[in-house]
Amino acid sequence: MEIKDRRVLITGASRGLGRTLAFALAGARAREVFAGARKGEDIEKLKSDAQVMNTPIIPIKLDVTVDEDMRAVAGLGFVDILVNNAGVAGYGNPLQMDFDKALEEMNVNYFGALRMTRALAPAMVEQGSGMIVNVATVFAKINLPLVGTYCASKAALLSLGQALRAYLSDRGVHVMTVMPTTIDTDMSKGADVPKMTTEFVAGEILRHIREETIDPPIGAEAMGILDGLLNDPVAMEKMIGKIRA
């Protein structure tokens, strides 16, 4: 799908990959980029930066766990591209970490994406076109124990994307789940692992939007992990399983 002249909405746009994606989509000449953020100060910062850079970014208050915000989003009308980017992550042993953090991960990373899709997909179906981009991780395919419950929530998101594609593909709506490895953001600052820049990942996501790919890995490391899963899944799990808190 060409990005030029499209209306786009991205969740979790206040910082990290979401912010980079918002400005990259605007730079690709999207007509409007609705940039969702939870906090007032983040909305004001996005608004100020968008004005300085003269970009069509429209910051909006958006918490993907709040029904009122979902109703407001549905009121925006037809959006060509929805990017479900909002996410949270907890670290540690699933048997010992704060259980509320695991619940939050599922509520934001999985149910948040489902809520957003339920809010915006009906207009896409009515229009007969649209795209839903879910930002997951290649560790949705094989769990990284350092962030085990986070990976489980992203595995649920990957599976949800497959279900949505089954229901929406013949209605003109393309669904993809992108799968990077670790990105250099505030979320990953506690992880001593190789990290990709937000600029690289955003550029790859824009490329896959244009190509309408299905569930692409992002980056060489992600592709290597998927190859390892095909060739020797037991060895790959043992290797990844050593990366623990």
C-alpha positions in Angstrom: 0.0 0.0 0.0 1.3 3.4 -0.9 1.6 5.7 2.1 1.3 9.0 0.3 -2.1 10.7 1.0 -3.2 8.0 3.5 -4.7 8.6 6.9 -2.6 6.7 9.5 -3.1 6.1 13.2 -0.2 4.8 15.4 -0.5 3.8 19.1 2.3 4.3 21.6 3.7 7.2 19.6 5.1 9.3 22.5 8.7 7.8 22.3 10.8 5.0 21.0 9.8 3.2 17.8 6.3 4.7 17.9 7.6 8.3 17.7 10.1 7.4 15.0 7.4 5.7 13.0 5.0 8.7 13.3 7.6 11.0 11.8 8.7 8.5 9.2 5.1 8.1 8.1 4.7 11.8 7.9 7.9 12.0 6.0 6.5 9.5 3.5 3.8 12.1 2.8 0.9 10.5 4.7 -2.0 13.0 4.6 -2.6 12.7 8.4 -0.8 10.8 11.1 -2.8 10.4 14.3 -0.1 9.9 17.0 -1.5 8.3 20.1 -0.1 9.1 23.5 -1.4 8.6 27.1 0.1 11.6 28.9 -0.6 15.3 28.4 3.0 16.3 28.4 3.8 13.7 25.7 0.9 15.0 23.5 2.2 18.6 23.9 5.8 17.5 23.0 4.6 15.7 19.9 2.4 18.7 18.9 5.3 21.2 19.4 7.8 19.0 17.4 5.3 18.4 14.6 4.8 22.1 14.2 8.5 22.9 14.2 9.0 20.2 11.5 5.9 21.2 9.6 4.6 17.6 9.5 0.9 16.4 9.3 1.1 14.7 12.7 -2.0 15.1 14.9 -1.3 14.0 18.5 -4.3 12.5 20.2 -5.0 11.2 23.7 -5.0 7.5 23.5 -4.8 4.7 26.1 -5.5 1.4 24.4 -7.0 0.0 27.6 -9.6 2.7 28.0 -13.1 2.3 26.4 -13.7 6.0 26.1 -10.6 6.5 24.1 -11.7 3.6 21.8 -15.0 5.4 21.1 -13.1 8.6 20.3 -10.8 6.7 17.9 -13.8 5.2 16.1 -15.2 8.7 15.7 -12.2 9.6 13.6 -13.8 7.9 10.6 -12.0 5.9 8.0 -8.2 5.3 8.7 -6.2 3.7 5.9 -3.5 2.2 8.1 -3.6 1.3 11.8 -0.3 0.6 13.4 -0.7 -1.3 16.7 2.6 -0.3 18.3 1.8 0.4 22.0 3.5 -2.0 24.3 4.9 -2.7 27.7 7.4 -5.2 29.0 8.3 -6.8 32.3 11.6 -8.6 33.1 12.2 -11.7 35.1 11.2 -15.3 35.9 7.4 -15.7 35.2 7.2 -17.7 38.5 8.5 -14.8 40.5 7.9 -11.4 38.7 5.0 -9.1 39.6 1.9 -10.8 38.4 0.2 -7.4 37.8 2.9 -6.6 35.3 2.1 -9.8 33.3 -1.5 -8.8 33.3 -0.6 -5.3 32.1 1.4 -6.8 29.3 -1.5 -8.8 28.0 -3.9 -5.9 28.4 -1.8 -3.5 26.4 0.1 -5.7 24.0 -2.7 -8.1 23.1 -6.1 -6.8 24.2 -5.1 -3.2 23.3 -4.4 -4.2 19.7 -7.7 -6.1 19.6 -9.6 -3.1 21.0 -8.0 -0.8 18.4 -8.8 -3.1 15.5 -12.4 -3.5 16.6 -12.7 0.3 16.7 -11.2 0.9 13.2 -11.6 -2.2 11.1 -15.4 -1.8 10.5 -14.8 1.4 8.5 -12.0 -0.4 6.6 -14.4 -3.2 5.7 -17.1 -0.7 4.7 -14.5 1.1 2.5 -13.2 -2.2 1.1 -9.5 -1.3 1.8 -7.1 -0.7 4.7 -4.1 -2.2 6.5 -3.5 -3.3 10.1 0.1 -3.5 11.2 0.8 -5.2 14.5 4.3 -4.6 16.0 5.3 -7.8 17.7 8.8 -9.5 18.0 10.5 -12.5 16.5 10.5 -13.8 20.1 6.8 -14.4 19.6 8.0 -17.4 17.6 10.5 -18.6 20.3 10.4 -17.2 23.8 13.2 -15.1 25.2 13.1 -15.9 28.9 14.6 -12.5 29.9 11.1 -11.1 29.0 9.1 -14.3 29.0 5.6 -13.0 29.7 6.2 -10.1 27.3 7.0 -12.6 24.6 4.0 -14.7 25.5 1.8 -11.6 25.0 3.4 -11.0 21.6 2.8 -14.6 20.6 -0.8 -14.0 21.3 -0.7 -10.9 19.1 0.9 -12.8 16.3 -1.8 -15.4 16.5 -4.5 -12.7 16.6 -3.1 -11.2 13.5 -3.5 -14.6 11.7 -7.2 -14.7 12.8 -7.8 -11.2 11.7 -6.3 -11.9 8.3 -8.6 -14.8 7.9 -11.6 -12.6 8.5 -10.5 -9.4 6.7 -8.3 -10.4 3.7 -11.3 -11.0 1.5 -12.8 -7.7 2.6 -9.9 -5.7 1.2 -8.0 -5.3 4.5 -4.4 -6.5 4.7 -3.1 -7.6 8.1 0.6 -8.1 8.9 2.6 -8.6 12.1 6.1 -7.4 12.0 8.7 -9.2 14.0 11.9 -7.4 14.9 14.4 -8.4 17.5 15.3 -6.0 20.3 15.1 -2.3 19.5 17.2 0.4 21.3 14.4 2.1 23.3 13.6 2.9 26.9 11.7 -0.5 27.1 14.9 -2.5 26.4 17.4 -0.5 28.5 17.6 -3.4 31.0 18.5 -5.9 28.3 22.2 -6.6 27.5 21.6 -7.9 24.0 22.2 -6.6 20.5 19.8 -3.8 19.6 18.6 -2.2 16.4 17.9 1.5 15.9 14.4 2.8 15.8 15.2 4.4 12.5 16.2 1.1 10.9 13.1 -0.7 12.2 10.8 2.1 11.1 12.3 2.1 7.6 11.8 -1.6 7.3 8.2 -1.4 8.5 7.4 1.3 5.9 9.0 -0.9 3.2 6.8 -3.8 4.3 3.7 -1.6 4.3 4.4 -0.7 0.7 5.0 -4.3 -0.2 2.0 -5.6 1.8 4.2 -8.4 3.3 2.8 -11.1 5.5 4.4 -11.3 9.0 7.9 -10.3 8.1 11.0 -10.7 10.3 12.8 -7.3 10.7 16.6 -7.4 10.5 19.2 -10.1 9.9 19.1 -11.4 13.4 15.4 -12.0 13.2 15.8 -13.8 9.9 18.6 -15.9 11.4 16.4 -16.9 14.4 13.6 -18.1 12.0 16.1 -20.0 10.0 17.4 -21.7 13.1 13.8 -22.6 14.1 13.3 -24.3 10.8 16.7 -26.2 10.8 17.0 -27.1 14.5 14.3 -25.8 16.8 15.6 -27.7 19.9 19.1 -26.2 19.6 17.6 -22.7 19.0 15.4 -23.0 22.1 18.4 -24.1 24.2 20.5 -21.2 22.9 17.8 -18.5 23.4 16.9 -20.1 26.8 20.2 -19.1 28.2 19.3 -15.4 28.1 17.6 -15.1 31.4 17.2 -12.5 34.1 
